[in-house]
Amino acid sequence: MDEGVKVSIIVSTYNGENMLPKLMDTLLSQTLDSYEIILADDCSADNTRLLIDGYVKAHPDKVVANYMTANTRGSGTFNQSVKLARGKYLAFIDQDDWVDRTMYEKLYDSAEREKAEVADCNAALVDSQGSISEIENSNSADQVGDITVEKRRSLFVSPGWRLTKIFRKDFLIQNDIYHCDNVCFGDNYFMEHIAAYCRRIAKVDEPLYFYRTDMASINRSYNSPILYDRVRSAELMIESLTQRGFMDQFKDEIEYRFYELFYVNSIDVFLKKFKPCEVNELRYLRGVMKRKYRGYRKNKYFKSRISTKYKLIALACDLSPLALCKTYEAYRFLKSKLLKA
């Protein structure tokens, strides 16, 4: 670690030539007096690397390039960049978003003042013109400060956003916290491990991260093979936390988070984001739940936090993934006809 670098901002890029300029304008104008930007490209097929080379040439004291030799589905860009980072704290950011120019100064000052391993702010959901539709409170007031057992339970259930935070680098390394290699949606895995190990979280109660909602992405595309990684990242998460011994004390919380990510959210994705619906993957999900988590509906967090709609969808998948898919396909067909009418 370089004592002169306060925050290393790690940007994961892939085919981002049309998105990076907006983000880089806000990163290069940060008010923090000592930071670096690591642009980690995951084998882009457009002109992203030429753009990155330009930033490195124009700002050699501020911008570092990190080029992957093979596509890592985003996770490797973060893991390899952590090894290069010189900052006391690390930030992870997506290429299609942007930040307030004061964000990293405020987070750094808060972390240092509070002697925290993690500092968090809120997020504004915006379109490409900057119009705000909603403010997301990443971590609530009952999840910050010294992390008690009850606060840790809350964090396991709802760990907050990775993008709105900075993390002390030595804390991540000492606790072997990383993004699962070659698996997209590694933030789910990563943040559950933050919940497991952090002892203190500082909070800047302002929306300083701007999350763009109107860009094409894997979350808004159909039949993307990367969407299967939602399932794998959840499996890796619960396997790791089990091996690390956290299930003894936090079984209900960790299993709830697994049910949410692996089953409820994934059912939704395999219905809505595949044409036709991905019935074989739904069968796989149901099989795992029947073999290992047959009593998942009795989990107290599942009862209180999952909406009635999604409880019914999960029940329908329990009964017959094929019937669920046929029902949803019929609904989608009727909806398209009505919209055309």
C-alpha positions as CSV (number, residue, x, y, z in Angstrom):
1,M,0.0,0.0,0.0
2,D,1.2,3.5,-0.9
3,E,0.7,5.8,2.1
4,G,0.1,8.7,-0.3
5,V,-2.9,7.1,-2.0
6,K,-6.1,7.3,0.1
7,V,-8.6,5.5,-2.3
8,S,-8.1,3.3,-5.3
9,I,-11.2,3.5,-7.5
10,I,-11.5,0.3,-9.5
11,V,-13.6,0.5,-12.6
12,S,-14.7,-2.7,-14.4
13,T,-15.1,-2.1,-18.1
14,Y,-16.4,-4.1,-21.0
15,N,-17.3,-2.5,-24.4
16,G,-17.7,0.8,-22.5
17,E,-16.4,3.3,-25.0
18,N,-19.8,5.1,-25.0
19,M,-20.2,5.1,-21.3
20,L,-16.8,5.7,-19.8
21,P,-16.5,9.4,-20.6
22,K,-19.4,10.4,-18.4
23,L,-18.0,8.4,-15.5
24,M,-14.4,9.5,-16.0
25,D,-15.5,13.2,-16.0
26,T,-16.8,12.7,-12.4
27,L,-13.9,10.6,-11.3
28,L,-11.2,12.9,-12.6
29,S,-12.8,15.8,-10.8
30,Q,-13.0,14.2,-7.3
31,T,-12.2,16.6,-4.5
32,L,-10.2,13.9,-2.6
33,D,-6.6,15.1,-2.6
34,S,-4.9,11.7,-3.3
35,Y,-6.5,8.8,-5.2
36,E,-6.0,6.6,-8.2
37,I,-8.3,5.2,-10.9
38,I,-7.7,1.7,-12.1
39,L,-9.4,1.1,-15.4
40,A,-9.7,-2.7,-15.7
41,D,-10.9,-3.9,-19.1
42,D,-12.4,-7.4,-19.5
43,C,-11.3,-7.9,-23.1
44,S,-13.6,-5.4,-24.8
45,A,-14.3,-5.8,-28.5
46,D,-14.8,-2.1,-29.2
47,N,-12.5,0.9,-28.7
48,T,-12.5,0.9,-24.9
49,R,-8.8,0.1,-24.7
50,L,-7.9,3.0,-27.0
51,L,-10.0,5.2,-24.7
52,I,-8.3,3.9,-21.6
53,D,-4.8,4.4,-23.2
54,G,-5.8,8.0,-23.8
55,Y,-6.7,8.5,-20.2
56,V,-3.5,6.9,-19.0
57,K,-1.5,9.2,-21.3
58,A,-3.4,12.3,-20.3
59,H,-3.3,11.5,-16.5
60,P,-0.3,9.3,-15.8
61,D,-0.2,10.2,-12.2
62,K,-3.9,9.4,-11.7
63,V,-5.0,6.6,-14.1
64,V,-3.8,3.0,-14.3
65,A,-4.7,0.5,-17.0
66,N,-5.3,-3.1,-16.1
67,Y,-6.0,-5.3,-19.2
68,M,-7.4,-8.8,-18.7
69,T,-5.9,-11.5,-21.0
70,A,-9.2,-13.4,-21.0
71,N,-12.7,-12.4,-20.2
72,T,-13.4,-13.0,-16.5
73,R,-17.2,-12.1,-16.5
74,G,-16.3,-9.0,-14.5
75,S,-15.1,-10.6,-11.3
76,G,-11.4,-10.9,-12.4
77,T,-11.2,-7.2,-13.2
78,F,-11.9,-6.5,-9.5
79,N,-9.8,-9.3,-8.1
80,Q,-6.7,-8.6,-10.2
81,S,-7.0,-4.8,-9.6
82,V,-7.1,-5.2,-5.9
83,K,-3.6,-6.7,-6.2
84,L,-2.4,-3.6,-8.1
85,A,-4.2,-1.0,-5.9
86,R,-2.0,1.3,-3.8
87,G,-4.8,2.9,-1.8
88,K,-5.7,2.5,1.9
89,Y,-9.3,2.1,0.8
90,L,-10.8,0.5,-2.3
91,A,-13.9,1.4,-4.3
92,F,-15.6,-0.7,-7.0
93,I,-17.7,1.0,-9.7
94,D,-19.6,0.1,-12.9
95,Q,-18.8,1.7,-16.2
96,D,-22.3,3.0,-16.9
97,D,-22.8,5.0,-13.7
98,W,-21.2,8.1,-12.3
99,V,-20.6,9.7,-8.9
100,D,-20.7,13.1,-7.1
101,R,-17.4,14.8,-7.2
102,T,-17.3,14.9,-3.4
103,M,-18.1,11.2,-2.9
104,Y,-14.7,9.7,-2.2
105,E,-13.5,12.6,0.0
106,K,-16.7,12.3,2.1
107,L,-16.4,8.5,2.3
108,Y,-12.7,8.6,3.2
109,D,-13.1,11.2,5.8
110,S,-16.1,9.3,7.4
111,A,-14.1,6.0,7.4
112,E,-11.1,7.6,9.0
113,R,-13.1,9.6,11.5
114,E,-15.2,6.6,12.5
115,K,-12.2,4.1,12.3
116,A,-14.4,1.9,10.1
117,E,-13.5,-0.8,7.7
118,V,-16.4,0.2,5.4
119,A,-18.0,3.6,4.6
120,D,-21.3,3.8,2.8
121,C,-23.5,6.5,1.1
122,N,-26.8,6.4,-0.7
123,A,-27.6,6.0,-4.4
124,A,-29.7,8.0,-6.7
125,L,-31.5,6.1,-9.5
126,V,-31.2,8.2,-12.7
127,D,-31.6,8.2,-16.4
128,S,-28.8,9.2,-18.8
129,Q,-29.8,12.9,-18.4
130,G,-29.4,12.8,-14.7
131,S,-33.1,12.9,-13.8
132,I,-33.6,11.2,-10.4
133,S,-36.4,8.7,-10.1
134,E,-35.6,7.3,-6.6
135,I,-33.2,7.5,-3.8
136,E,-31.9,4.1,-2.4
137,N,-30.7,4.0,1.2
138,S,-27.9,1.4,0.8
139,N,-27.4,0.7,4.5
140,S,-30.0,1.8,7.1
141,A,-29.3,3.4,10.4
142,D,-29.6,0.1,12.2
143,Q,-26.8,-1.4,10.2
144,V,-24.0,1.1,10.8
145,G,-21.7,2.0,13.6
146,D,-20.3,-0.9,15.7
147,I,-21.6,-4.1,14.3
148,T,-23.4,-6.0,17.0
149,V,-24.8,-9.5,16.6
150,E,-28.2,-8.1,15.8
151,K,-26.7,-5.7,13.2
152,R,-24.8,-8.5,11.6
153,R,-28.0,-10.5,11.3
154,S,-29.6,-7.5,9.5
155,L,-26.5,-7.2,7.2
156,F,-26.7,-10.9,6.3
157,V,-30.3,-10.5,5.3
158,S,-29.7,-7.2,3.4
159,P,-26.1,-6.2,3.0
160,G,-26.5,-3.1,0.9
161,W,-24.8,-1.9,-2.2
162,R,-21.2,-2.6,-3.0
163,L,-21.1,0.4,-5.4
164,T,-21.9,3.0,-2.7
165,K,-19.0,2.1,-0.5
166,I,-15.3,2.1,0.1
167,F,-13.5,-0.8,1.9
168,R,-10.3,-0.8,3.7
169,K,-7.9,-2.9,1.7
170,D,-6.1,-4.6,4.6
171,F,-9.5,-5.6,6.0
172,L,-10.4,-7.4,2.7
173,I,-7.0,-9.1,2.5
174,Q,-6.9,-10.2,6.1
175,N,-10.3,-11.8,5.8
176,D,-9.8,-13.2,2.3
177,I,-12.8,-11.3,0.9
178,Y,-12.9,-11.2,-2.9
179,H,-15.3,-11.5,-5.9
180,C,-15.8,-15.1,-7.0
181,D,-13.6,-15.7,-10.0
182,N,-15.2,-16.1,-13.5
183,V,-18.7,-15.6,-12.2
184,C,-20.8,-12.6,-12.8
185,F,-23.0,-11.1,-10.0
186,G,-20.0,-11.5,-7.7
187,D,-21.2,-8.5,-5.7
188,N,-23.8,-10.8,-4.0
189,Y,-21.0,-13.1,-2.9
190,F,-18.7,-10.2,-1.9
191,M,-21.2,-8.3,0.2
192,E,-22.3,-11.3,2.2
193,H,-18.7,-11.7,3.2
194,I,-18.5,-8.0,4.2
195,A,-21.6,-8.7,6.4
196,A,-19.7,-11.7,7.9
197,Y,-16.5,-9.9,8.9
198,C,-17.0,-6.1,9.2
199,R,-16.8,-4.7,12.7
200,R,-17.7,-1.0,12.0
201,I,-19.5,0.8,9.1
202,A,-19.5,4.5,8.7
203,K,-22.3,6.3,7.0
204,V,-22.6,9.4,4.8
205,D,-26.3,9.9,4.5
206,E,-26.3,11.5,1.1
207,P,-27.0,10.2,-2.4
208,L,-23.5,10.4,-3.9
209,Y,-23.6,7.5,-6.3
210,F,-25.7,7.8,-9.5
211,Y,-27.0,4.5,-10.8
212,R,-28.1,4.6,-14.4
213,T,-31.3,2.7,-15.1
214,D,-31.8,3.3,-18.8
215,M,-28.8,1.6,-20.3
216,A,-28.7,-1.8,-22.0
217,S,-27.2,-4.4,-19.6
218,I,-27.2,-8.1,-18.8
219,N,-30.1,-7.3,-16.4
220,R,-32.2,-6.0,-19.2
221,S,-31.3,-8.3,-22.1
222,Y,-32.8,-11.7,-23.1
223,N,-31.2,-15.1,-23.1
224,S,-27.8,-13.9,-21.9
225,P,-25.7,-16.8,-20.7
226,I,-24.3,-14.6,-18.0
227,L,-27.7,-14.7,-16.3
228,Y,-27.0,-18.3,-15.2
229,D,-24.3,-16.8,-13.0
230,R,-26.9,-15.5,-10.6
231,V,-27.4,-19.1,-9.5
232,R,-23.8,-20.0,-9.3
233,S,-22.8,-16.9,-7.3
234,A,-25.5,-17.8,-4.7
235,E,-24.2,-21.4,-4.4
236,L,-20.6,-20.2,-4.0
237,M,-21.8,-17.7,-1.3
238,I,-23.5,-20.2,0.9
239,E,-20.7,-22.8,0.4
240,S,-18.1,-20.3,1.5
241,L,-19.9,-19.0,4.5
242,T,-20.6,-22.6,5.6
243,Q,-16.9,-23.5,5.3
244,R,-16.0,-20.4,7.2
245,G,-18.2,-21.4,10.1
246,F,-20.9,-18.6,10.0
247,M,-23.8,-21.0,9.6
248,D,-23.6,-22.0,13.3
249,Q,-24.7,-18.6,14.5
250,F,-26.4,-17.0,11.5
251,K,-28.1,-20.0,9.7
252,D,-31.5,-18.4,9.4
253,E,-30.1,-15.2,7.9
254,I,-27.7,-16.8,5.5
255,E,-30.2,-19.3,4.3
256,Y,-32.8,-16.6,3.8
257,R,-30.4,-14.7,1.6
258,F,-29.6,-17.8,-0.4
259,Y,-33.3,-18.5,-0.9
260,E,-33.8,-14.9,-2.1
261,L,-30.9,-14.9,-4.5
262,F,-30.9,-18.6,-5.6
263,Y,-34.6,-19.3,-5.8
264,V,-36.9,-16.3,-5.7
265,N,-34.8,-13.9,-7.8
266,S,-33.6,-16.5,-10.1
267,I,-37.1,-17.8,-10.8
268,D,-38.1,-14.3,-11.8
269,V,-35.1,-14.0,-14.1
270,F,-35.6,-17.4,-15.9
271,L,-39.2,-16.5,-16.5
272,K,-38.8,-12.9,-17.6
273,K,-35.4,-12.7,-19.2
274,F,-35.6,-15.9,-21.4
275,K,-37.7,-16.5,-24.5
276,P,-38.9,-19.1,-24.1
277,C,-38.8,-19.4,-20.3
278,E,-35.8,-21.4,-19.1
279,V,-37.7,-24.5,-17.7
280,N,-34.7,-26.7,-17.3
281,E,-33.0,-24.2,-15.0
282,L,-36.2,-23.9,-13.0
283,R,-36.2,-27.6,-12.6
284,Y,-32.6,-27.5,-11.4
285,L,-33.5,-24.8,-8.8
286,R,-36.5,-26.8,-7.6
287,G,-34.4,-29.9,-7.3
288,V,-31.8,-28.2,-5.1
289,M,-34.5,-26.7,-2.9
290,K,-36.3,-30.1,-2.5
291,R,-33.1,-32.0,-1.7
292,K,-31.5,-29.4,0.7
293,Y,-34.0,-26.8,1.8
294,R,-37.4,-28.4,1.8
295,G,-38.6,-26.4,4.7
296,Y,-37.5,-23.0,3.3
297,R,-41.0,-21.5,3.5
298,K,-40.8,-21.7,7.3
299,N,-37.8,-19.4,7.5
300,K,-38.9,-16.4,9.5
301,Y,-37.3,-13.9,7.1
302,F,-38.8,-15.6,4.1
303,K,-42.2,-15.2,5.8
304,S,-41.8,-11.6,6.6
305,R,-39.7,-10.2,3.7
306,I,-40.9,-12.0,0.6
307,S,-44.0,-10.6,-1.0
308,T,-47.2,-12.7,-1.4
309,K,-46.7,-12.5,-5.2
310,Y,-43.3,-14.1,-5.1
311,K,-44.3,-16.6,-2.4
312,L,-46.9,-17.8,-4.8
313,I,-44.5,-17.9,-7.8
314,A,-42.1,-19.9,-5.7
315,L,-44.9,-22.3,-4.7
316,A,-45.8,-22.7,-8.4
317,C,-42.2,-23.6,-9.2
318,D,-42.2,-26.1,-6.3
319,L,-45.3,-27.8,-7.8
320,S,-44.3,-27.7,-11.5
321,P,-41.7,-25.6,-13.3
322,L,-43.2,-26.6,-16.7
323,A,-46.7,-25.4,-15.7
324,L,-45.3,-22.2,-14.3
325,C,-43.4,-21.6,-17.6
326,K,-46.5,-22.3,-19.7
327,T,-48.6,-20.0,-17.6
328,Y,-46.1,-17.2,-17.8
329,E,-45.7,-17.7,-21.6
330,A,-49.5,-17.4,-22.0
331,Y,-49.5,-14.3,-19.8
332,R,-46.7,-12.8,-22.0
333,F,-48.5,-13.6,-25.2
334,L,-51.8,-12.0,-24.0
335,K,-50.0,-9.0,-22.7
336,S,-48.3,-8.4,-26.1
337,K,-51.6,-8.8,-27.9
338,L,-53.3,-6.2,-25.6
339,L,-50.5,-3.8,-26.1
340,K,-50.9,-4.0,-29.8
341,A,-54.6,-3.6,-29.7
